[in-house]
Amino acid sequence: MKRVTPRDFRDAFLAVMKAEQTGFRTAVGFEPKSYTYFMRTTIYPRIAKHLGLLAWNKQYHALDGMFYEERGTDKAGNYTSYAKWVSVALEHEGSAQKTYEKINKLQIFNVPLKVLITYAAEGLESESLLQKYEAVLSDSDVFNDIATLRQQLVIFGTPKTARQWRFYVYEEDGFVLMLPTRS
């Protein structure tokens, strides 16, 4: 199974968002269903390709998206409607107020990387959300492995403009801002 780190995902996400900047900015102004469709059919597949994975282009067991390496097959060798394993589970929410439920849903999935993408102002709004997410993760981390084996990445975009992105990875002491890599 291909394991994607939060840093790998961040780098792929930024590369795709830079390349798709114009299309993404146009999609941000769409109605929520069209925007979700754009994320599933354009952004997710390109991020997945960048990571050497495939993207499921519709909901997958109530997830907004997921990346996988190989589809399942039946005994006759025909493809099934599920992946053998999920490498990345994705939730994307335009309204930060609804993300408490999304972060909780992600914890149900036993995958190496879970990613929540939403939009929140830097400062108090983001800090308040991260504290709520930490409480959910702390309660659901019954095997003490979320910081190591089932990692959680939160991506905040700036509200309305989605021009800047901030990346937070969950570690043993809570969420930590991922600093940019130096070139």
C-alpha positions as CSV (number, residue, x, y, z in Angstrom):
1,M,0.0,0.0,0.0
2,K,1.3,3.4,-0.9
3,R,1.5,5.6,2.2
4,V,1.0,9.4,1.7
5,T,2.4,11.7,4.4
6,P,0.8,15.0,5.3
7,R,3.8,16.7,3.7
8,D,3.4,14.7,0.5
9,F,-0.3,15.7,0.3
10,R,0.4,19.3,1.0
11,D,3.1,19.5,-1.7
12,A,0.8,17.8,-4.2
13,F,-2.2,20.0,-3.2
14,L,-0.2,23.2,-3.6
15,A,1.2,22.2,-7.0
16,V,-2.3,21.3,-8.3
17,M,-3.9,24.5,-6.9
18,K,-1.2,26.6,-8.5
19,A,-1.7,24.9,-11.9
20,E,-5.5,25.1,-11.5
21,Q,-5.7,28.6,-10.0
22,T,-7.9,30.1,-12.6
23,G,-10.4,27.2,-12.8
24,F,-10.5,26.9,-9.0
25,R,-11.2,30.6,-8.5
26,T,-14.0,30.4,-11.0
27,A,-15.4,27.3,-9.3
28,V,-15.4,29.0,-5.9
29,G,-18.1,31.3,-7.2
30,F,-20.3,28.3,-8.3
31,E,-23.2,26.9,-6.3
32,P,-22.1,24.3,-3.7
33,K,-23.0,21.3,-5.9
34,S,-21.1,22.6,-8.9
35,Y,-18.1,23.5,-6.7
36,T,-18.1,20.0,-5.1
37,Y,-18.3,18.5,-8.6
38,F,-15.3,20.6,-9.7
39,M,-13.3,19.4,-6.7
40,R,-14.1,15.7,-7.4
41,T,-13.6,15.7,-11.1
42,T,-10.7,18.2,-11.5
43,I,-8.8,18.8,-8.3
44,Y,-8.9,15.4,-6.6
45,P,-7.8,13.4,-9.6
46,R,-4.9,15.7,-10.3
47,I,-3.7,15.6,-6.7
48,A,-4.0,11.8,-6.7
49,K,-2.0,11.6,-10.0
50,H,0.7,13.8,-8.4
51,L,0.8,11.3,-5.6
52,G,0.9,8.2,-7.8
53,L,-2.7,7.2,-6.9
54,L,-6.2,7.1,-8.4
55,A,-9.1,9.2,-7.2
56,W,-12.7,7.9,-6.8
57,N,-14.8,10.5,-8.7
58,K,-17.9,10.3,-6.6
59,Q,-18.8,9.7,-3.0
60,Y,-17.3,6.6,-1.4
61,H,-19.1,5.3,1.6
62,A,-20.2,8.8,2.4
63,L,-16.7,10.3,2.0
64,D,-16.5,13.3,-0.4
65,G,-13.5,11.7,-2.0
66,M,-10.7,9.1,-1.5
67,F,-7.5,8.1,-3.2
68,Y,-6.5,4.5,-3.7
69,E,-3.9,2.4,-5.5
70,E,-5.9,-0.6,-6.7
71,R,-9.5,-1.5,-7.3
72,G,-11.0,-4.6,-5.8
73,T,-11.8,-7.6,-8.0
74,D,-14.2,-10.4,-7.7
75,K,-13.3,-14.1,-8.0
76,A,-13.6,-13.9,-11.8
77,G,-11.1,-11.0,-11.9
78,N,-13.8,-8.3,-12.7
79,Y,-13.4,-4.9,-11.1
80,T,-15.8,-4.3,-8.2
81,S,-17.3,-1.0,-7.0
82,Y,-14.7,-0.7,-4.2
83,A,-11.0,-0.2,-3.7
84,K,-8.8,-2.8,-2.1
85,W,-7.7,-0.2,0.4
86,V,-7.9,3.5,0.8
87,S,-4.7,5.5,1.1
88,V,-6.3,9.0,1.6
89,A,-9.8,9.8,2.9
90,L,-11.1,13.3,2.0
91,E,-13.8,15.6,3.2
92,H,-14.3,19.1,1.7
93,E,-16.7,21.6,3.3
94,G,-17.3,25.1,2.1
95,S,-18.8,26.1,5.5
96,A,-16.5,25.8,8.5
97,Q,-19.4,25.5,10.9
98,K,-20.3,22.1,9.5
99,T,-16.7,20.7,9.8
100,Y,-17.1,19.4,13.3
101,E,-19.2,16.6,11.9
102,K,-16.8,16.0,9.0
103,I,-13.8,15.6,11.2
104,N,-15.7,13.1,13.3
105,K,-16.8,11.2,10.2
106,L,-13.2,10.9,9.0
107,Q,-12.2,9.2,12.3
108,I,-14.5,6.3,11.4
109,F,-12.2,5.3,8.5
110,N,-9.0,3.3,9.1
111,V,-6.7,4.9,6.6
112,P,-3.2,6.2,6.7
113,L,-4.2,9.8,5.9
114,K,-7.4,11.7,6.5
115,V,-7.7,15.2,5.1
116,L,-10.3,17.9,5.8
117,I,-10.3,20.9,3.5
118,T,-12.4,23.9,4.6
119,Y,-12.3,27.7,4.8
120,A,-11.7,29.7,8.0
121,A,-10.1,33.0,8.8
122,E,-6.7,33.0,10.3
123,G,-6.6,33.6,14.0
124,L,-9.5,33.1,16.4
125,E,-11.8,31.2,13.9
126,S,-9.1,28.7,12.9
127,E,-7.8,28.3,16.5
128,S,-11.3,27.6,17.8
129,L,-12.0,25.0,15.1
130,L,-8.6,23.3,15.7
131,Q,-9.5,23.0,19.4
132,K,-12.8,21.4,18.6
133,Y,-11.1,19.0,16.2
134,E,-8.5,18.1,18.8
135,A,-11.2,17.1,21.2
136,V,-12.8,14.8,18.6
137,L,-9.5,13.3,17.7
138,S,-8.5,12.8,21.4
139,D,-11.8,11.1,22.1
140,S,-11.5,8.8,19.1
141,D,-7.9,7.9,19.4
142,V,-8.5,4.7,21.3
143,F,-5.3,3.0,20.0
144,N,-3.1,6.1,20.3
145,D,-2.1,5.9,16.6
146,I,-3.7,9.0,15.0
147,A,-0.5,11.0,15.3
148,T,1.5,8.1,13.7
149,L,-0.5,5.6,11.7
150,R,-3.8,7.2,10.9
151,Q,-2.7,10.8,10.5
152,Q,-5.0,13.8,10.2
153,L,-4.4,16.8,8.0
154,V,-6.5,20.0,8.1
155,I,-6.3,22.5,5.3
156,F,-7.7,26.0,5.8
157,G,-8.2,28.3,2.9
158,T,-9.0,31.9,3.2
159,P,-12.8,32.4,3.2
160,K,-14.4,33.5,-0.1
161,T,-11.2,34.1,-1.9
162,A,-9.4,30.8,-1.2
163,R,-6.1,32.5,-2.1
164,Q,-3.9,31.2,0.7
165,W,-3.7,27.9,2.4
166,R,-2.7,26.9,5.9
167,F,-1.9,23.2,6.7
168,Y,-2.2,21.7,10.2
169,V,-1.1,18.1,11.0
170,Y,-2.3,16.4,14.2
171,E,0.6,15.3,16.5
172,E,0.5,13.9,20.0
173,D,0.1,17.3,21.6
174,G,-2.5,18.6,19.1
175,F,-2.5,20.3,15.8
176,V,0.7,21.9,14.5
177,L,1.1,24.3,11.6
178,M,3.1,22.8,8.8
179,L,5.8,25.2,7.8
180,P,6.6,25.6,4.1
181,T,9.5,23.6,2.8
182,R,12.6,25.5,1.8
183,S,13.7,25.1,-1.8
